[in-house]
Amino acid sequence: MKGVVLAGGLGTRLAPMTKITNKHLLPIYKKPMIYYPIQMLVDAGIDDIIIVTGGNSAGDFLRLIGNGKQFGARHIHYTYQEGEGGIAEALGLAEPFMEDEKMVVVLGDNILQKGIAHGVQTYKSLPDDHAMVFLSEVEHPWEYGIADVQEGRITRIIEKPKEPPTNLAVIGVYMYPPDVFDSIRTLTPSARNELEITDVNNIYLERGKLKHEVLDGWWLDAGENPEALLRANLIVAREEGVDI
């Protein structure tokens, strides 16, 4: 399996902090945000990784991360997304790198307390045409994409529902088979003029080939807004023993 870290976008909700840098390069406690998803992949045994980024700060990723040896990665590759075409479009740029392998896709601002090693092992045992998502319990489910889970399986995914059927949010970690790129090519842009990753997940859901795992431990969407960035800094610092 290979890894994909999606770290593009303009980060406008974090302005002015992102006026001269990419949001994934902002600090979370004592490390740049992008360090956390990279290390999570390596800790799960995925050491061949591509970073998809864009904007004027793309070169800063190479200067900061290099070839990935500091994380224990075998190698880190890079590709560039022009504009903001959505998560699914960004993932599509990784197709030449995948070489028909299964993949783990992580949004560059997602931080998980206990990682994904168990989920990766589960996914490796699934048939080669299945996808898998991670779910996490949230306090305000109307603000997220929510999975309706019935009898142990996802029956639908609803974006920001007014009446959430569960409090299980689909987080920014996805596992896909090689045919995900065929699915991306069938998408049409949403009202935001982006190719949506939820549409990709729904393709596998409609096929009956979408599995899930509920996270053990906390999940942080550190780049959502300034409040989330602050909260992530405090939680990670406390996790490392800082008395705040």
C-alpha positions as CSV (number, residue, x, y, z in Angstrom):
1,M,0.0,0.0,0.0
2,K,1.0,3.6,-0.6
3,G,0.1,6.8,1.1
4,V,-1.3,10.1,-0.1
5,V,-1.3,13.3,1.9
6,L,-3.5,16.1,0.5
7,A,-2.1,19.5,1.5
8,G,-3.3,21.9,-1.1
9,G,-5.9,24.7,-0.9
10,L,-5.5,28.4,0.1
11,G,-6.6,28.1,3.7
12,T,-8.7,31.2,3.5
13,R,-10.5,30.4,6.8
14,L,-7.2,30.8,8.6
15,A,-6.3,34.1,7.1
16,P,-4.2,36.2,7.7
17,M,-2.0,33.4,9.0
18,T,-2.1,31.8,5.6
19,K,-1.4,34.9,3.6
20,I,2.2,34.0,3.0
21,T,2.2,30.2,3.8
22,N,0.2,27.0,3.4
23,K,-2.0,26.2,6.4
24,H,-0.4,22.7,6.6
25,L,2.9,24.3,7.5
26,L,1.5,26.1,10.5
27,P,2.6,24.8,13.9
28,I,0.7,22.3,16.0
29,Y,2.5,22.5,19.4
30,K,6.2,22.1,18.4
31,K,5.9,20.6,14.9
32,P,4.4,21.7,11.5
33,M,0.9,20.4,11.0
34,I,2.0,18.3,8.0
35,Y,4.3,16.2,10.2
36,Y,1.5,14.5,11.9
37,P,-0.2,12.8,9.0
38,I,3.1,11.8,7.5
39,Q,4.3,10.2,10.7
40,M,0.9,8.5,11.2
41,L,1.2,6.8,7.8
42,V,4.8,5.6,8.5
43,D,3.8,4.3,11.9
44,A,1.1,2.3,10.1
45,G,3.7,0.7,7.9
46,I,3.1,2.9,4.8
47,D,6.5,4.4,3.9
48,D,6.1,5.3,0.3
49,I,4.1,8.5,0.2
50,I,3.1,11.3,-2.2
51,I,2.2,14.8,-1.0
52,V,-0.2,16.8,-3.2
53,T,0.1,20.5,-2.6
54,G,-0.3,23.8,-4.5
55,G,-0.2,27.5,-4.2
56,N,2.8,29.7,-3.8
57,S,4.2,27.8,-0.8
58,A,4.6,24.4,-2.6
59,G,8.4,24.6,-2.6
60,D,8.4,25.0,1.1
61,F,7.2,21.4,1.6
62,L,10.3,20.1,-0.2
63,R,12.6,22.3,1.9
64,L,10.9,21.2,5.1
65,I,10.3,17.5,4.5
66,G,12.9,16.5,2.0
67,N,12.9,12.8,1.2
68,G,11.2,11.8,4.4
69,K,14.0,10.0,6.2
70,Q,13.4,12.0,9.4
71,F,10.0,10.2,9.6
72,G,11.3,6.8,8.7
73,A,9.8,6.9,5.2
74,R,11.4,5.1,2.4
75,H,10.7,8.0,0.1
76,I,8.4,11.0,-0.3
77,H,7.2,12.3,-3.6
78,Y,5.5,15.5,-4.6
79,T,2.9,16.7,-7.1
80,Y,1.2,20.0,-7.7
81,Q,-2.5,20.9,-7.8
82,E,-3.4,24.0,-9.7
83,G,-6.2,26.0,-8.1
84,E,-8.8,24.5,-5.8
85,G,-10.6,21.7,-7.6
86,G,-11.6,19.7,-4.6
87,I,-10.2,16.7,-2.6
88,A,-11.2,14.2,-5.3
89,E,-9.4,16.2,-8.0
90,A,-6.3,16.4,-5.8
91,L,-6.4,12.6,-5.2
92,G,-6.6,12.1,-9.0
93,L,-3.2,13.7,-9.4
94,A,-1.6,10.8,-7.5
95,E,-2.7,8.2,-10.1
96,P,0.7,7.8,-11.9
97,F,2.4,7.3,-8.5
98,M,0.1,4.5,-7.4
99,E,0.9,1.8,-10.0
100,D,-2.3,-0.2,-9.3
101,E,-1.7,-0.4,-5.5
102,K,-4.2,0.1,-2.7
103,M,-3.8,3.5,-1.0
104,V,-4.4,5.4,2.2
105,V,-5.4,9.0,1.7
106,V,-5.1,11.5,4.5
107,L,-6.0,15.2,4.6
108,G,-3.0,17.1,5.7
109,D,-4.8,18.8,8.6
110,N,-6.1,15.7,10.3
111,I,-4.5,14.5,13.5
112,L,-5.5,11.2,15.2
113,Q,-4.6,10.3,18.8
114,K,-4.1,6.6,18.2
115,G,-3.3,6.5,14.5
116,I,-4.6,4.1,11.9
117,A,-2.4,1.0,12.1
118,H,-5.3,-1.3,13.1
119,G,-7.5,0.1,10.3
120,V,-4.7,-0.4,7.7
121,Q,-4.4,-4.1,8.7
122,T,-8.2,-4.5,8.4
123,Y,-8.2,-2.9,5.0
124,K,-5.4,-5.1,3.7
125,S,-7.6,-8.1,4.4
126,L,-10.6,-6.8,2.4
127,P,-11.2,-7.6,-1.3
128,D,-9.2,-5.5,-3.7
129,D,-12.4,-3.7,-5.0
130,H,-13.5,-2.3,-1.5
131,A,-13.0,1.1,0.0
132,M,-12.9,2.0,3.7
133,V,-13.6,5.1,5.7
134,F,-13.0,6.1,9.3
135,L,-15.8,7.4,11.6
136,S,-15.4,9.5,14.8
137,E,-18.1,10.6,17.3
138,V,-18.6,14.4,17.2
139,E,-20.4,16.8,19.5
140,H,-22.0,18.8,16.7
141,P,-22.9,16.3,13.9
142,W,-24.8,18.9,11.9
143,E,-21.5,20.5,11.0
144,Y,-20.0,17.4,9.4
145,G,-20.6,14.7,6.8
146,I,-22.4,12.1,8.9
147,A,-22.7,8.4,8.3
148,D,-26.0,6.7,9.0
149,V,-24.9,3.3,10.3
150,Q,-27.5,0.5,10.6
151,E,-26.7,-3.1,11.6
152,G,-23.0,-2.5,11.4
153,R,-22.9,-0.9,7.9
154,I,-23.1,2.5,6.4
155,T,-26.5,3.0,4.6
156,R,-25.9,6.7,3.6
157,I,-23.6,9.6,4.1
158,I,-25.3,13.0,4.7
159,E,-23.5,16.3,4.4
160,K,-24.3,18.6,7.4
161,P,-27.7,17.1,8.1
162,K,-30.3,19.3,10.0
163,E,-31.4,16.1,11.8
164,P,-28.4,13.9,12.1
165,P,-29.2,10.1,12.3
166,T,-26.0,9.5,14.2
167,N,-23.1,11.5,15.6
168,L,-20.5,9.6,13.5
169,A,-18.6,11.9,11.2
170,V,-16.6,10.7,8.2
171,I,-13.1,12.0,8.9
172,G,-10.4,12.9,6.5
173,V,-8.8,9.5,6.2
174,Y,-9.8,7.2,3.4
175,M,-8.6,3.9,1.9
176,Y,-9.2,3.1,-1.7
177,P,-8.5,0.4,-4.3
178,P,-6.7,1.3,-7.5
179,D,-10.0,1.7,-9.4
180,V,-10.8,4.9,-7.4
181,F,-9.3,6.9,-10.3
182,D,-11.9,5.5,-12.6
183,S,-14.6,6.6,-10.2
184,I,-13.0,10.1,-10.0
185,R,-13.2,10.4,-13.8
186,T,-17.0,9.9,-13.6
187,L,-17.6,12.8,-11.2
188,T,-19.1,16.2,-12.1
189,P,-18.3,19.3,-10.1
190,S,-20.5,20.2,-7.2
191,A,-22.2,23.6,-6.5
192,R,-18.7,24.6,-5.1
193,N,-17.2,23.8,-8.5
194,E,-15.2,21.0,-6.9
195,L,-14.9,17.3,-7.3
196,E,-16.2,16.0,-3.9
197,I,-14.7,13.1,-2.0
198,T,-18.1,12.3,-0.6
199,D,-19.3,11.5,-4.1
200,V,-16.4,9.0,-4.4
201,N,-17.4,7.4,-1.1
202,N,-21.0,7.2,-2.3
203,I,-20.0,5.3,-5.4
204,Y,-18.5,2.5,-3.3
205,L,-21.5,2.7,-0.9
206,E,-23.9,2.2,-3.8
207,R,-21.8,-0.9,-4.9
208,G,-22.0,-2.3,-1.4
209,K,-18.2,-2.1,-1.2
210,L,-17.7,0.6,1.5
211,K,-16.5,-0.6,4.9
212,H,-15.8,1.5,7.9
213,E,-14.0,1.6,11.3
214,V,-14.9,3.7,14.3
215,L,-11.9,5.5,15.7
216,D,-10.6,4.8,19.1
217,G,-9.3,8.1,20.6
218,W,-9.7,11.7,19.5
219,W,-9.7,13.1,16.0
220,L,-8.7,16.7,15.2
221,D,-9.5,18.7,12.0
222,A,-6.8,21.2,12.9
223,G,-7.1,23.4,9.8
224,E,-10.9,24.0,9.9
225,N,-10.7,27.5,11.4
226,P,-8.7,29.5,14.0
227,E,-10.6,27.9,16.9
228,A,-9.8,24.4,15.6
229,L,-6.1,25.4,15.2
230,L,-5.9,26.6,18.7
231,R,-7.7,23.6,20.1
232,A,-5.4,21.3,18.3
233,N,-2.3,23.0,19.7
234,L,-3.7,22.7,23.2
235,I,-4.8,19.0,22.9
236,V,-1.5,17.9,21.3
237,A,0.6,19.8,23.9
238,R,-1.4,18.1,26.7
239,E,-1.0,14.7,25.0
240,E,2.8,15.3,25.2
241,G,2.7,16.1,28.9
242,V,2.6,19.9,28.9
243,D,0.6,21.3,31.8
244,I,-1.6,24.0,30.2
